[in-house]
Amino acid sequence: PGLEAVVKFLLSKTELTCTAAGKHPLHFAAMAGNPSLICLVRHFMKKQGITEADIAGATGEKDLNSIELQAPLTLAIQMATMKMKDLVLSAEPSSYSLKLFMKDCPEAVPLFLQRMKNLGILKDVLQQANLTSLDVAAVLRESVSAAESILDCATTRPLCDEEHYPLPRNVSFAARNYEQAVWNMLNRGMWSVEVFTVLDSYDAWHYRGWKSAWHQTLTNTKFGRPIRAPEIRVCHIRDLISPQLFVALASSDTDCKIFGNRCVAFLVAHVFENHAGPVEFVRCLVNLWILILLNLHTWYLHEPESMQSAVIVVSVRFLAAQSVVEIIWEGVQFYGYASIGQARDYLKFENFNDFFWAVLPSYLWYDPQCEVVMLLTIFLYWSRILLFASFCEPIGRTLQPFTNILQNLGPVLFITLIAFAAFSHAFFSLRRSSFDESLYGSFVTLIAAGLPSEPSDNELQAILLYVSVTFFTVFILNIFIGVIGEEYSRLKEECDLGFKQLRAKMCMEYILRKHFFQIHICSKTMSKLVCLTALSIGLTIQFISVCNNGHRYANLEGASYVMLLCFMHGAFYNSPGSHKLVAPDEDDPSYFWYCCEAEREVVEQADLREIDLNIET
């Protein structure tokens, strides 16, 4: 208290300026880590009209990395002498402090925003901060809770004229057309719509937009039941959809709990249903096409040689062509990473894994008889049938634990492998047989718990047999099965969020590849016609080639498949409005809106009491 009194006296008698070394009294208070002194200095700064941005030499338009001096708040964060609560309470209630917290201490962002809400200046602070999708993406990489709190605060009920043009009280959640009804059935197993989303030029509900498709969607209840009370929200962050945001969302390092946020979940649904979904559908269609050819290829391998050549050649050429197209897509995706300055993010195991499986089938063009490559290719395309699960949420959520269950089984797999190797080595040292026979015997004994028909004459080998079956089969394998069960139960609880992250990854791939496709000449109808035309031409070429056992342009057949597959995939990269996903227009910003069913009021039975009118009889 004595120190504070002295500081208060000195500050009241002088003008607050920086020293020759560029230090301000607020810097010294921050280094001392005393919240009371910081608030005291800020009090006199406010009287003299000085802000922390003025001290650091920054303005609202300048980037935080270009400030001349270190901000006092940044210094206080780096000194780490204050509790989080004191740090937030002593910070200047301004957009400048918000950006400093986002940059240097994201964990404090939720508390700081709550403080701004308590002070009644949250809306002004967010508006002055002028946050972008890049800011949200940067925070998301550091702290999921910080990014979620920013989105929660920036997503509000839109302003409207309650008297003359209010928000609709009831909205029809029925499908708007036959195509949407089929999509909903494939996607959710229901005809009705879960959420309506749009990117609109306004972040308020204006009468001048009453003729727009978005307003008609919400106000017209003639589409039929179900008709529900809506929850209509708009995110006031301009151009929220960006490659950087979806790269952060799809990262395996990002906690999937972020997809529990309605704004994020509906944002992913918007991009998938309007843009990425059709591309993934074409991919599934091509995979099914290839799988049929692979089955024909395998079938005709067992037929007379006179019937083999045409079918095998066609299937191998088409398979290799798809492999070439996938290699091209991987290159386009890398180009997308490079376009946003994050080329290093491509250098991940999962991307190298995708590239390997893209290259592998192309070897069949060189050697169609390679059994190893053909075997791996068969497993590859059968596993890709699971991609159809991405269009049906109930199936996709159920399969989600199976796709991720191996990621956290490293320790128990390592123990199981060590135990198997140890017992196999011991059996090999006692058995006078070849390595192949010994390994086969070890596998039968340890994994299948198979015992020989007669006991061994070698006592040591008999003891080893009994110990191995008891220890490995009863102990190790049961622990392994138990760990798998626990991991499956854990993943099943997060299957809904994991499924949404899977879709976010598909959306990320679409947006990154969209950087390469900057042509916007195809409507949705035109894209479908191009895809169907390419599909028809491809089937015709294959039919002619099989029936005639080749043709005069056989050397160009593989190249034609590559071109047709590129057209099938590329047509849907030109969907209407997709250009805003990668190149937002400064003069025409877009705001993300969503309309979902409002949460129904829960009424307890105890609350159902008759209304007492208090009328005396």
N, C-alpha and C positions, 0 to 999 in steps of 0.2 A: 504493500500500500504506500509506503514511503517513496519508493521508486516511481510509482505511477503518479504520485502527487508532484514530484519534481519534474517529470516529463511533461505533465499537463501544464505546469507553470511555464516551462521553457517554450513549449509549442504555442502557447497563447501569446507569447511576446515576440515571436519571430515569424518570418515567412518561410514556408517549407520549400527548400531548394536542394539540389544535389550538390555534393562536395566536388572538389577538383577531381577526385578519383571516379566520379560518376555515381556515388552512392547516395541514396535518399534515406531519410529517417525510417521509411517503411522497410528498406533493406535491412537495417540494423535490428528492427523489431522482429522481422522474419527470421533472421539468423539467431536471435535470442530464443525464439520459439515460445514467446509469451503471447497468448491470445489477447489478453487485456491490453497490452501495449500496442498490438497491431490494430485493434479496434479503436484505441485512443488516437493513434496517428491517422487512421482513416477518417475519424470524426472531424479532425481539423483539416484534412485534405478536402473533405466535402464542403466545408465552410469556404475554402479558398478556390473551389471549383476545379480541383485536380483529381484526375482519375489514374488508376494504375497503368492504363495504356499510355497516358502522357509521360509517366515516369520511364517506361521502357522504350519510349520513342516509337511506339507503334500507333497506327490508326485503324479504324474499323475496316478499311479497305486493304490493309497490308497483311501479308501472310505472317503467321506467328514465327516462322523460321527466319524472317528477315528483320526482326526487331533489333535495334541498336544495342540495347542493354538487356540484361537478364531481368525478367519480371520478378518482383518481390514474391508473388505467389509461387512461382517456379522455384525460387530459392528456398522457400519454406518447405516445399515438397521434397526437394533434394536433401535438405538438412535432416529430415525424418525425425525431428524432435517433438513433433506435435501429434496428438491423437487425431484420428480421422474426423471425429466430431468437431474438435476445436479448429481443425484446418478448414472444414466446410463453413463453420459459423463465423470465422474471422475473414473469410474471403469476401471480396467486393461483390455485391449482388448485381452482376452485369453479364452481358454476353461474352465479354473478354475473359472473365474468370471461367465461364463455362468451356470456352475453347481451350483454355490452359489446362483445365482438369481433363478434358478429352485427350489432350496431347501428352500430358505428363503423369496423370493419376486417374485413369478411367474408373477405378474402383470407387472414387468419390462422386462420380457423376449422378448416380441415383439419389444420394443424400442431398447433393446441391440442388437438383431439380425439385426435390420435395421441399427444400427450404424456399425456393423461388415461388412454389405453389402456395406455401403458407404465407408468404409476403404479398401474394396477389399480383405478382409481376411475371409469372411464368410465360404467358403469351407474348409479352413485350420482349423478354429476354430471348426467346426462341426466334422471334421475328428479326431482331437485331443481329442474332448470330448468323442468320441466313445459311443454315446448314444445308449440305448437299449429300448426295448419295455416297460420294467419296469419303466424306467425314464419317458417315455411319459405317461404311466398310472398314475404315481404319480402326474405329473403336471396337467393332465386332471382332477383329483379329486379336484384340487385347482383353476385352471383357464382354461377355455375352450379356450380363446383367446391365451394363452401362448402355449398350446398344438397344436393349429391350426397353429400358426406361425412356430413352430418347424417342423411340418410336411410339411408345404409349402416350407421352406428353404431346407429341406432334400430331397424333391422330385423334381428332375430335369430331363432335357433331357439327356439320357445316352450318354456317350462318345462313339465315333465310328471313324472308318477310313473313312472319307468323300470321299476319292479318290478311294479306292479299295473295301470297303464294307460299304456303307452308310446305314442309316436307310431308310426303304421303303417310297417312296413318296405317294403311294396309297395302300390302304388295302381294301380287300373285307370284308364287314360286313355281308355277307350272312351266314346262318347256315352251319356248317361244316358236319353235318349228320342229319339223320331223327330225332334222339332222341333230339338233340339240337333244331331243328326246333319246335318240339312239346313242349319242355320246354319253348322256347321263346313265343310261342303262349299262353300257360297257364300263363306265368309270366307277359308278357307285352302286350299281344294281338297283337303281330307282329311277323313275321317270322324272321326278321333280328336280328342281335346281337347288343346290346347297347355297350358292352365293352368286350374286351378280357383281361384276367388276368392270371398271373402265378407267382409261387414262383421259382425263378431261382438262380443258384449258383453264377452267375456273376452279377455285377451291371454295366457292360459295354456291348456294342454290338460288340462281337468278331466274327471274321470269323470262328473260330473253332467250333462255335455252329450252323453253317448253316444247319446241318442235324437234329437238334433238332426239336421237335414238335412245340415249341414256335416260332422259326424262320420260319418254314414252314407255320405256321398259318398266319404270317404277310406278308410274301413275296409272297405267292401263291395266285394270283388273279383269278385262274381258278374256284373258287367256285361261281363266278358270282356276280351280282349286289345285293345290292348297293355297289359301289366302291367309297370310299371317301378319302380325305386327312386326315391322322391320326395325333393324338397327342399321342406320345409315351413317357411315363415317368417311372422312376424307383425311388423308395425310398431307400436311402442309409443307412437307419437304419437296421441293421442286425436283422433277425428273428422278424419282426415287429408284427406278430400274436402271441398273448400270452393270457392265461386266465385272467391275471391281466388287460390287456388292454380292453378286452371285458366286464369284470365285471364293469370297470369304464364307458364304453360306454353305457351299459344297465342300469346303475343306474338311478333311477328317479330324483336324484339330479343333474344329468348332463344336461346342456342346450342342447336341440336338435339341436341347430344351428351348432353344430360341424359336423352334418351329411351333411351340405352344402359343406363341404370340399370334394373335389373329391377323394383324397386319402382314406379318411375314408369311404365314400360312396361305393367306388369300393372294398375296403377291406371287408366290410360287404357282398357285392354282391358275392365276391369270395368264402368266407367261406360258405355262404348260398347255392349257386348253386352247389358247389362241395362236400359239406359235410353235412351241417345241413338240407338242403332242402329235400333230400330223407328220412331222419328220420321223418321230419314233415309230409311228404306225407304218410308214413306208419301210423303215428298217426291219420291222417285224415281218412285213409282207415278203420282203426279199429273202429274209432268213428262212421263212417257210418254203419259198420257191426253191432255195438251194437244198433244203432238207429233202424235198421230194426228189430232186435230181440225184442226191446222194443215195437215197433208197433205190432208185432205178439203177444207178451205177453199181451198187452192191448186188442187186438182183441179177443184172445181166452178166456179172462176172461168173456166174454159175451156169450160164447158157452157152450154147455152141459159139465158137469164135466168129462165125458169120454174122451173128446178131450182136456181138459185143461192141465192135469198134465205134459205130455211130453214136450210140447212147453214151458210152464212156467219154468219147471226145467232147461231146456237147456239154456234159456235166462238168468235166474238168476245166474246159475253157470258161464256162460261166462262173465257176467257183474261183478260178484265178482272177477273172475280171473283177469280181466283187472284192477280192483281196487287194487289188490295185486301187480300187475306189476307196477302200478303208484307209490305205496308206495315204492317199490324197487328203482324206478328211483329217487324219492326224496332222499332216503338214499344215492344213488350213487352221486347225485348232492352235497349233504352235504360233502361227502368224497372228491369231487373235490375242494370245498371251503377249507377244512382242508388241502389238499395237497399243496395248495399255501399259507398257513398260514393266510387265511382270513375267518376262520370258523364263526366269528361273523357276517360277511356280510350275512350269510344265515338267521340270526334271524331278518327277516323283515316281515311285515304284509302280503305282497303278497306271500311270501313263505309259511307262516302258512296257508294262505287262500288256496293255491294249495294243501297243505298237507291235510287240512280238506276235500276238495272235492275229494281227492284221497281215503280217508278212508271211507267216507260216504256210497258209494254204496256197500262196502264189508259187511255192516250190513245185506243186503238182503240174504246173505249166511246163516245167523243165523235165520232171520225171513223174509221169502219171501213175507209174507202178509202185511208187514208194509206199510200202505198207505202213511204216511208222507215221509218216505225215498224214496219210489217209485216216489212220486210226485216231490220231489227235484231232483231226478236222471233224470227224464224225462226233466225237464227244463235245467239241466246241459248239457245233450247230445244234445239237440236241439240248445243250445247256442254255443256248440263247432262246429257246422256246419260252423260257421263263420271262423273257422281256414282255410277253403278252400280259404278264401280271401287273406291269406298270399302268395298264389301262383299266384295271379293276382293283379298286382299293381293298375290298374285303380279301381277295386272294393275295394281293401284294403285301398287305399287312401280315397275313398269316405266314407268308414265305420269308418275310424280312428277317426273323431270327435265324433261319437256316443259312442265309447268305453271309451273315456276320459272325456266326458262332465260332469259326476257327480262329478269329483274330485274337481272342483272349485265352486260347488253350495252349499257348506256348510252353509254360512251365510243366503242365501235366503231360504234354506230348513228349517233352524232353526227357522226363523221368521214365515214361513208358518205353521210349526208344533205348535209353541206357540199359534198362532192365532186360529188354529183348536182346540187345547186343551182348550183354554179359552172359546170359544163359545160352545164347547161340554159340558163343565162343567156347563156353564150357563143354557143350555137347560135341562140338567139332573136335575138341582135343581128345575126347574119349572114344568117339566113333571112328572106326577105320573105314571111312567112305569119302567120296568126293565132296567138294564144297557144295555143289548144287543139291546133292542128296541130303547133306547135313542141314542145309538151310531150309529145305522143304520139310524135313522132319521136325526142325525147331518150330517152324510156322504152325504145323499141325498140332504139335504138343502145346505150345504156348497160347496161340490165338484160339484154336478150335478145341483145346483141352482134349486132344485125341491121345489115347493110350495104346501101346502095342498090344497085339492079340495075346502075346505071351510075355511073362516077366523076363527081364534081362538076366543073363548069368553073371554079368559083372555087377557086383554089389554096389560099387561106387556109382556106376551109371544108373542103377535102380534108385539109389538114394537121391541122386541129382534129379531124376525124373519126378519123383514124388514131391520133392521140395519145390521144383519149378512150377509144377501144376498147382500146388497149394498156394505158393507165394504169388506167382504172376497172374494166374487165372482168377483166383479168389480175391486176392488183395489188390494188385495193381489195376486189373481191368475193372473191378467194381468201383475203385476210386475214380478211374477215368470216366466211367459211365455216370457216376454221381456228380462230377464236376460239369460234365456236359449238360446234365439235367438242371443244375443250378444256373448255369450260364444261359440256357434256353429260357428259363423262367424270368431271369433278369431282362433279357432282350425282348421277351414277349410283352413286358410292361412298357417298353419304349418302342414297340413296333410301329405305332402310329406316327411318332416323331421320326423314326428312322426311315419310314416310307416317304415322308415328305422331304427328307434330306436327299433320298435317292432321286426324287423328281427334281429337286433343286440342282442336282448335278447334271441331269439331262437338260435343264434350262440353261445352265452355265455353258455347256458344250454348244448349245444352239446360239447363244448370244456371242460367244467367242468366234464361232465360225461365221456369224453374220457380218463380222468386220470385212470378210473377203467378198461377200455377196452384197455389193452396194447398188444392185440393179433392182428397181421396184416397178416392174412392168406387169406382174402377174396378179390378178385378183384371185380370190379363193377358188372361184369356178374355173378360171384358166389354169391354175395350178393342178386341180384335179384332172382336167382334160389332158394336160401335158403328161401327168403320171400314168393315166390310163392308156394314152397313146403309146408311150414308151413301153409299157407292160405288154400291150398287144403286139407291137413290132417285135419285141424280144421273143415272145412265145411263137410268133410266126416263123422267125428265123430258125428257132430250135426245131420246130415241126418239120420245116423243109429240109433241114440238115439231117434229121433222123430218117425221114422217109426216103431221101435220095442218097443216103450214106455219103454225105458230103455234097459240096457244090463248087462252082467255079470261083466263088469269092471266099473260100474257106479260110484263106490267110488273113482276111479282114474281119472274120467273125468275132474273134476275141476283142479287137479294138471297138467293134460296134457295140458289144456288150458293155464295155467300159463307158462309152458315150451315153448309152441308154440309161445305165444305172446312175450316172452323174445327173442326167436330166430328171430322173425320178426323185432323187434326193434334193437336188438344187431347186426344183420348182417351188417347194414349200419354204425355202429360205427367203422368198420374196412376198411373204404374207403382208396384207395391208397393215400399216402402222408399225411394222417391225423395225423401220429405220430409226425410230425414236429410242429403241433399246440400246443403240450404240452411239448415236449422234444426236443428242438432244439439241433442240433449237432454242437459242437464248431469247429470241423474240416471241416464241410460242411455247412457253413452258407447259408441262403436263403434271397433273396432280392425280394421285391414285385414290380412287373411290371404291368402296365396297358396300354391298347391302346384303345382310344375312338376316336370318330369323332372330328376333329378339328373345332373350331368355325369358321363359315364362315364370310368372310369379308363383312361388311355392306357398300354398295356404295350408296351415295345420288345422286339424279337426277341432282343436280347442278354440280356434279363432272364429268358427262358424257359430256365432251367437246372434240371436235375434236383436235387431236394433231397438233400443229402448227410447221411445219418443218422449218420455217424461210428461205425459199428459194426465192431469188429474181427472178422475171420473167423478 
